[in-house]
C-alpha cells in the first residue's frame, strides 16, 4: 500500500476530486498555502494499493494542468532593494507535486 500526497492548484481541485470519486478512489482533501506565490492550493492524501498507483497518477495528470500566470513579487522585507522587481512577472503555476510514501500499516475503524 502507498500514500500519495498530491499538492495541486485550487483551480484544479474540484475537477481532480470529482475524477477520483468517479474512479472509486477515496481521498482526504486539505486546504494549504504555497510558500512561493503564497497562493491557495489543495493537498490530497490518497491511500491506494500498489497496483493502483499508476491509475491515480494518470487521473492527477489528466486533471491538473500547468498554466502561465502573471504575479507581482512581494516587496523585500530586508536586504537590498536593488534586487526587487516592482512589476509583474510571468511564472508557471499549477500541475501537481506528488509524493509517494510506503504505508507500513493501515487501520480503518
Phi and psi restraints in degrees (value plus and minus 20) as a CYANA .aco file:
   2 UNK   PHI    -147.9  -107.9
   2 UNK   PSI     132.2   172.2
   3 UNK   PHI    -131.1   -91.1
   3 UNK   PSI      98.7   138.7
   4 UNK   PHI    -119.7   -79.7
   4 UNK   PSI     107.6   147.6
   5 UNK   PHI    -132.7   -92.7
   5 UNK   PSI      90.8   130.8
   6 UNK   PHI    -134.8   -94.8
   6 UNK   PSI     101.9   141.9
   7 UNK   PHI    -121.0   -81.0
   7 UNK   PSI      98.2   138.2
   8 UNK   PHI    -147.8  -107.8
   8 UNK   PSI     138.8   178.8
   9 UNK   PHI     -90.8   -50.8
   9 UNK   PSI     124.8   164.8
  10 UNK   PHI     -72.6   -32.6
  10 UNK   PSI     -55.0   -15.0
  11 UNK   PHI     -81.8   -41.8
  11 UNK   PSI     -45.7    -5.7
  12 UNK   PHI    -117.3   -77.3
  12 UNK   PSI     -27.4    12.6
  13 UNK   PHI     -80.2   -40.2
  13 UNK   PSI     -72.1   -32.1
  14 UNK   PHI     -85.6   -45.6
  14 UNK   PSI     -60.3   -20.3
  15 UNK   PHI     -82.7   -42.7
  15 UNK   PSI     -63.4   -23.4
  16 UNK   PHI     -86.5   -46.5
  16 UNK   PSI     -63.1   -23.1
  17 UNK   PHI     -78.8   -38.8
  17 UNK   PSI     -65.8   -25.8
  18 UNK   PHI     -83.6   -43.6
  18 UNK   PSI     -59.2   -19.2
  19 UNK   PHI     -87.4   -47.4
  19 UNK   PSI     -59.1   -19.1
  20 UNK   PHI     -85.3   -45.3
  20 UNK   PSI     -62.6   -22.6
  21 UNK   PHI     -81.3   -41.3
  21 UNK   PSI     -64.9   -24.9
  22 UNK   PHI     -80.3   -40.3
  22 UNK   PSI     -53.5   -13.5
  23 UNK   PHI    -105.2   -65.2
  23 UNK   PSI     -20.6    19.4
  24 UNK   PHI      54.9    94.9
  24 UNK   PSI       8.2    48.2
  25 UNK   PHI    -128.2   -88.2
  25 UNK   PSI     102.4   142.4
  26 UNK   PHI    -101.9   -61.9
  26 UNK   PSI     123.7   163.7
  27 UNK   PHI    -167.1  -127.1
  27 UNK   PSI     129.8   169.8
  28 UNK   PHI    -122.7   -82.7
  28 UNK   PSI     111.2   151.2
  29 UNK   PHI    -131.2   -91.2
  29 UNK   PSI     105.6   145.6
  30 UNK   PHI    -142.5  -102.5
  30 UNK   PSI     117.5   157.5
  31 UNK   PHI     -96.5   -56.5
  31 UNK   PSI     116.3   156.3
  32 UNK   PHI    -165.2  -125.2
  32 UNK   PSI     150.2   190.2
  33 UNK   PHI    -150.2  -110.2
  33 UNK   PSI     113.0   153.0
  34 UNK   PHI     -96.1   -56.1
  34 UNK   PSI     128.0   168.0
  35 UNK   PHI    -102.0   -62.0
  35 UNK   PSI     -49.7    -9.7
  36 UNK   PHI     -95.4   -55.4
  36 UNK   PSI     -76.3   -36.3
  37 UNK   PHI    -114.7   -74.7
  37 UNK   PSI     -25.9    14.1
  38 UNK   PHI      34.4    74.4
  38 UNK   PSI      17.5    57.5
  39 UNK   PHI    -129.9   -89.9
  39 UNK   PSI     136.4   176.4
  40 UNK   PHI     -88.0   -48.0
  40 UNK   PSI     122.1   162.1
  41 UNK   PHI    -164.9  -124.9
  41 UNK   PSI     159.1   199.1
  42 UNK   PHI    -147.5  -107.5
  42 UNK   PSI     116.4   156.4
  43 UNK   PHI    -129.0   -89.0
  43 UNK   PSI     104.1   144.1
  44 UNK   PHI    -123.2   -83.2
  44 UNK   PSI     113.5   153.5
  45 UNK   PHI    -130.9   -90.9
  45 UNK   PSI      99.7   139.7
  46 UNK   PHI    -145.7  -105.7
  46 UNK   PSI      98.2   138.2
  47 UNK   PHI    -118.7   -78.7
  47 UNK   PSI     100.9   140.9
  48 UNK   PHI    -160.0  -120.0
  48 UNK   PSI     138.6   178.6
  49 UNK   PHI     -88.4   -48.4
  49 UNK   PSI     134.4   174.4
  50 UNK   PHI     -73.1   -33.1
  50 UNK   PSI     -58.8   -18.8
  51 UNK   PHI     -92.5   -52.5
  51 UNK   PSI     -30.6     9.4
  52 UNK   PHI    -121.9   -81.9
  52 UNK   PSI     -21.1    18.9
  53 UNK   PHI     -79.0   -39.0
  53 UNK   PSI     -67.2   -27.2
  54 UNK   PHI     -84.1   -44.1
  54 UNK   PSI     -54.8   -14.8
  55 UNK   PHI     -82.2   -42.2
  55 UNK   PSI     -63.1   -23.1
  56 UNK   PHI     -86.3   -46.3
  56 UNK   PSI     -61.6   -21.6
  57 UNK   PHI     -76.4   -36.4
  57 UNK   PSI     -63.9   -23.9
  58 UNK   PHI     -82.6   -42.6
  58 UNK   PSI     -62.8   -22.8
  59 UNK   PHI     -83.4   -43.4
  59 UNK   PSI     -63.8   -23.8
  60 UNK   PHI     -84.1   -44.1
  60 UNK   PSI     -65.6   -25.6
  61 UNK   PHI     -82.0   -42.0
  61 UNK   PSI     -57.9   -17.9
  62 UNK   PHI     -90.0   -50.0
  62 UNK   PSI     -52.0   -12.0
  63 UNK   PHI    -125.9   -85.9
  63 UNK   PSI     -25.9    14.1
  64 UNK   PHI    -140.9  -100.9
  64 UNK   PSI      89.7   129.7
  65 UNK   PHI    -127.8   -87.8
  65 UNK   PSI     124.9   164.9
  66 UNK   PHI    -101.5   -61.5
  66 UNK   PSI     117.3   157.3
  67 UNK   PHI    -160.7  -120.7
  67 UNK   PSI     137.3   177.3
  68 UNK   PHI    -110.7   -70.7
  68 UNK   PSI     122.3   162.3
  69 UNK   PHI    -164.3  -124.3
  69 UNK   PSI     121.4   161.4
  70 UNK   PHI    -106.2   -66.2
  70 UNK   PSI     109.2   149.2
  71 UNK   PHI    -150.7  -110.7
  71 UNK   PSI     128.7   168.7
  72 UNK   PHI    -120.7   -80.7
  72 UNK   PSI      99.5   139.5
  73 UNK   PHI     -80.1   -40.1
  73 UNK   PSI     127.7   167.7
  74 UNK   PHI     -92.5   -52.5
  74 UNK   PSI     118.7   158.7
  75 UNK   PHI     -84.4   -44.4
  75 UNK   PSI     129.6   169.6
  76 UNK   PHI     -87.3   -47.3
  76 UNK   PSI     117.8   157.8
  77 UNK   PHI    -106.3   -66.3
  77 UNK   PSI     -41.4    -1.4
  78 UNK   PHI    -179.4  -139.4
  78 UNK   PSI     157.7   197.7
  79 UNK   PHI      61.4   101.4
  79 UNK   PSI    -179.9  -139.9
  80 UNK   PHI    -105.8   -65.8
  80 UNK   PSI     119.8   159.8
  81 UNK   PHI    -104.9   -64.9
  81 UNK   PSI     -29.3    10.7
  82 UNK   PHI     -92.1   -52.1
  82 UNK   PSI     -33.4     6.6
  83 UNK   PHI    -112.7   -72.7
  83 UNK   PSI     -24.0    16.0
  84 UNK   PHI     -98.0   -58.0
  84 UNK   PSI     112.1   152.1
  85 UNK   PHI    -125.2   -85.2
  85 UNK   PSI      88.7   128.7
  86 UNK   PHI    -102.1   -62.1
  86 UNK   PSI     -12.6    27.4
  87 UNK   PHI    -142.7  -102.7
  87 UNK   PSI     138.0   178.0
  88 UNK   PHI     -81.8   -41.8
  88 UNK   PSI     126.2   166.2
  89 UNK   PHI    -145.3  -105.3
  89 UNK   PSI     132.1   172.1
  90 UNK   PHI    -112.2   -72.2
  90 UNK   PSI     108.0   148.0
  91 UNK   PHI    -150.8  -110.8
  91 UNK   PSI     138.9   178.9
  92 UNK   PHI    -109.1   -69.1
  92 UNK   PSI     111.2   151.2
  93 UNK   PHI    -148.9  -108.9
  93 UNK   PSI     147.6   187.6
  94 UNK   PHI      72.7   112.7
  94 UNK   PSI    -176.0  -136.0
  95 UNK   PHI      52.9    92.9
  95 UNK   PSI    -173.9  -133.9
  96 UNK   PHI    -171.4  -131.4
  96 UNK   PSI     123.0   163.0
  97 UNK   PHI    -127.9   -87.9
  97 UNK   PSI      98.5   138.5
  98 UNK   PHI    -139.2   -99.2
  98 UNK   PSI     107.5   147.5
  99 UNK   PHI    -130.6   -90.6
  99 UNK   PSI     115.2   155.2
 100 UNK   PHI    -133.5   -93.5
 100 UNK   PSI     102.4   142.4
 101 UNK   PHI    -141.4  -101.4
 101 UNK   PSI     119.9   159.9
 102 UNK   PHI     -93.2   -53.2
 102 UNK   PSI     124.2   164.2
 103 UNK   PHI    -128.3   -88.3
 103 UNK   PSI      97.2   137.2
 104 UNK   PHI     -96.5   -56.5
 104 UNK   PSI     -57.1   -17.1
 105 UNK   PHI    -171.9  -131.9
 105 UNK   PSI     122.6   162.6
 106 UNK   PHI    -155.0  -115.0
 106 UNK   PSI     110.5   150.5
 107 UNK   PHI    -145.4  -105.4
 107 UNK   PSI     120.1   160.1
 108 UNK   PHI    -148.3  -108.3
 108 UNK   PSI      99.5   139.5
